[in-house]
Amino acid sequence: MGTILFFVAGTLFGVILLYLIGIAVAPLNPTEIKNDHFECGLPPSSEVPMKANFGYFIFAISFIVFDMAGLFFSLFVFADSTDALNWAMVFGILLFAAITISMKEYRNAKSA
């Protein structure tokens, strides 16, 4: 219990320290453009918003698949049994199929 409290206190101290250093070092130079409500500082070019490209959604889904794959494969590594190896192979085949399908959809969306 003491180790967890030490870790939480150290992390909290580090975050607060970095925040205070950022406030002390950052230049304060507000301008009219920086106070504008658009993030990029430029006015909008049109009233109709552009539709997002489907490829971005495929990329995001692929990123989530890779992220979860890393988590599950690390769990399979720590399990010390033959069943875990079999499940890892099944998971790897499903992952390969998911990546293949997402790349096919990305290619189709890019060409259309």
Secondary structure, 3 states (H helix, E strand, C coil): CHHHHHHHHHHHHHHHHHHHHHHHHCCCCCCCCCCCCCCCCCCCCCCCCCCCCHHHHHHHHHHHHHHHHHHHHHHHHHCCCHHHHHHHHHHHHHHHHHHHHHHHHHHHHHHC
